[in-house]
Amino acid sequence: MRKRATITFVIVLICGLGILGYFLYQGRRTFFTDPYKAVAPTASFVIETVDLQSFINSLTTDKGLSGEVAKVREFAIFNQKTRFLADQLNNAAYKKLMTGSPSIISFHNPGSGRLQPLLTMAVPAEVRMRQLKVILRLAGIKTINETVFGGNSVLALPFILNDQKVTVYMSIISGLLICSSSEEIMKRAIEQTGRDDDIRNVPGFSRVLEASGKNEDKFFVVFSNLPGILSSLFNQDYSSTAAKTGILAGCAEGDIYLSDNGLVLSGYTESTSPEDILFKYKSGKVGVFKTYKILPSSTVLFESIFLNSVNSASTVFVKASELASKLREYTGEEVTKAYIDIKERPADENTVIIYELKNRAYAEKIFLDEFSLETGKTNVLYFQPDEQIKIPVFVTPYKGFSEAVIPGFSKDFNDSYFAFYDNFLITGSSYITVSRLLYDNMLNKTLANDLTYRDFESTLPTVAGYFFYCVPSRITDYLQNFLSREIINSLRTNKASLEKIQAAGYQFTSSNNMIYNSLSIRFKEEAREESTTEWETLLDTVAAVKPFFFTNHITGAREIFIQDMKNNAYLINAAGRVLWKVPLRERISGTIFMIDYFRNGKYQLLFSGRNYLHLLDRNGNYVERYPVKLRSPATNSLALFDYDNNLNYRLLIAGEDRMIYAYDRSGSVVRGWNPFKTAGPVSAEVSWCRVSGKDYLIVSDNSSIYFLDRTGNIRLSLKEPVSRAAGSSLRLSSGSNPSLVCTTPDGTIQHIYFDGTVKKSLFRTFSVDHTFDFFDVDGDGFGEYIFIDKGILYLYDHNRTEMFSREFGSPELGGPINFIFSASNRKVGVFDTNKNLIYLIDKNGKTMSGFPLRGASMFSIGKLSDKSGWHLIVGGTDRFLYNYRLNTENK
């Protein structure tokens, strides 16, 4: 009985295996079909995708990085072929070919120096050459020729692409679809299927493949196959560079993460030969790089590396080698070479190398001792941006210092200029480059504070052993020393596309006895702008108020007072250095004033917030008795008047209780002032004028305008009711019969005369949100009427004729702000609050040369010194305060 059961079990097992084998043979043969079998070891690049259709479609979306690449002329043919392939794959007829298993796209050099693609993928077992023909015809392909390569039937599909005849070759061998537009590559692939070795036999390939993501698209590089295709990229002097790429390592892999914001490749590099350049980094030091914290934000290329061992000093540069040997004990492990983009400077003079120091004090002493023996301390320049900063920059005989510290890192670099900053030694090829680094650090304008760089940095691991970074659109001049003329011309031709690549970088670190590498390319549809500022100074957060020009009573120089969104107040000198920062208990409201509180020729800063009057001296300290608590929380900005130019200041401000309060310079309520109460809340600043020997204080609420005398009593009653629009300025129109000019909420112009009469005129109906000012734009002695409403700037002359109207393409505009550069040169300022752009417009509606400028706050224009010309100061979205030097001519 037991024997019979055993026999029955064996029979059932054999039948089961037979049935399983039948089904595997009929419909499951693709389980054993390997697309790598057709990929020869000669491939330079390999892409493995888990979903071929989705992957190709992601390259043809017309969005993001891939969409921008499609616009580059040099990639036009490649893009057309990719789109053709995408169209074919999206055809429902091809669904029968898709198995859901990986597809391989490899790129080979058939001998022409130009890469040709090969597609290999598994297809269902029932799909043979006859079924393939049917599928192609269903897809709309009419001409199908058939030939034989190496005894295998091959379909040849001719078609015309961009007026060129192209033939695609396809064949199915043992359940594997092979496809290429190159006859030579096709023949090699068919031959490859009969061999035991394939791309996975290349040293390192199998290991990086095993370490790759299981469900990710992957990109592979085979370094030994690169020299033949890269040789044409370099100029004659650097032709050996292409050969060196062949011995970088064995193979590298990166999992592909493609989005509208760019591309990230992350994976491993394997090096099996000690002769490979990267072999030593498989166990090299890793850590967190620090040098970027002092690199200027204008750095457009840098590479940082950790020293893996103590290098032997070079014997080529004796003095540099001797200094390097003496400093080695106090030199850290991090070294960075950086290229700084300095306008109108030769590229070969804009490089610095920065060495981390273990002990700056000892390192600096050793250097000074050596330097004094060589030069007698005579070759010293000083970086001195203002009267308080003075940093020596030494002109030394130590050219070749970097070669002595780390041979090969920066060959032929002229590092003759030395400086010490923070915990770093800086060497450079020119004084200008070294001083630029020092200056930008004084302003905190470094990569550590650059939002674009920080966004890029977030895409890469924190720890690394090597780090390379660049801004592609701004390193063309640097690269022309290395790359061929054709490549450089192509980069310049496609600068508009390059500018949309915000940053690109690569880093690696030792991991699992291999090298883990990451490549990141950050992309934005808006091109990366080159800064046109004279300087930029970092605030704790974005600017909250309009910058104010303050006069240094000691030197006569102009300084800038600003407050940020954290209520920190800053005083910044003409060089952009923060002289002091003090926290205030509230946000500044409206106008800031410079007064001589003590009547001794020394100036202070006066302003108000919602609850206090504030008075700061030039050192950022409160003057005695200040801050002064207001009698009622303010609803408008402080107004300051010196009626008789005797420094007997009067401060007027409205409270929530609708009372108008007057304070003297010490913050006490003015005796003899009768607090005036308005019918509604007052949001506009109190105005003052003197007409025919009489003083008028003008107060406006949401329903009326009041004319008061110095004691707070009504001085003038109007003969008809008037109201003032919330966005309307109140200006005095001079002449034989002066009047005050403002608008009503619907945009009606009101001329209010000092006999109580009112004349009204309506040019056109404006919305209640309009803004208005009255200003002599053309310098003819007559004021013009300026409106901004719904994104349009209107200008009317004194005869009420429209001079121009200009649209800015944005519904929200700040202004108008009036500027006088000379008697005949006057401009109207406009601030686009949506796009953070600033415009200066002339009497004809034309934009001033150099505009629009970037800015994210209301702005001020003034002179930082008598000789400095005009400067525009404005806050940015990136927490910096910008200083633009202006060219006051029109475009």
Buried (B, 14 or more C-beta within 10 A) or exposed (E): EEEEEEEEEEEEEEEEEEEEEEEEEEEBBBEEBBBBBBBBBBBBBBBBBBBBBEBBBBBBEEEBBBBBBBBBEEEEEBBBBBBBBBEBBEBEBBEBBBBEBBBBBBBBBBEEEEBBBBBBBBBBBEBEBEBBBEBBEEBEBEEBEEEEBBEBBBBBBEEEBEEEEBBBBBBBBEBBBBBBBBBEBBBBBBBBBEEEEBBBEBBBBBBBBEBBBEEBBBBBBBBBBBBBBBBEBBBEEBEEBBBBBBBBBBBBBBBBBBEEBBBBBBBBBBBBEEEBBBBEBBEBBBEEBBBBEBBBBBBBBBBBBBBBEEBEBBEEBEBBBBBBEBBBEBBBEBBBBBBBBBEEBEBBBBBBBBBBBEBBEEBBEBBBEBBEEBBEEEBEBEBEBBEEBEBBBBBBBBBBBBBBBBBEBBEEBBBBBBBBBEBBBBBBBBBBBBBBBBBBBBBBBBBBBBEBBEBBBEBBBEEBBBBBBBBBBBBBBBBBEBBBEEBBEBBEEBEEBBBBBBBBBBBBBBBEEBBBBBBBBBBBEEBBEEBEBBBBBBBEEBBBBBBBBBEBBEEEBBBBBBBBBEBBBBBBBBBBBBBEBBEBEBBBBBBBBBBBBEEEEEBBBBBBBEBBBBBBBBEBEBBEEBBBEBBBBBBBBBBBBBEEEEEEBBBBBBBEEBBBBBBBBBBEEBEEBEBBEBEEBBBBBBBBBEBEEEBBBBBBBBEBBBBBBBEBEEBBEBEEEBBBBEBBBBBBBBEEEBBBBBBBBBBBBBBBBBEEEBEEEEBEEBEEBBBBBBBBBBEEEBBBBBBBBEBBBBBBBBEEEEBBBBEBEBEBBBBBBBBBBEEEBBBBBBBBBEBBBBBBBBBEBEBBEBBBBBBBBBBBBBEBEEEBEBBBBBBBEBBBBBBBBBEBEBE
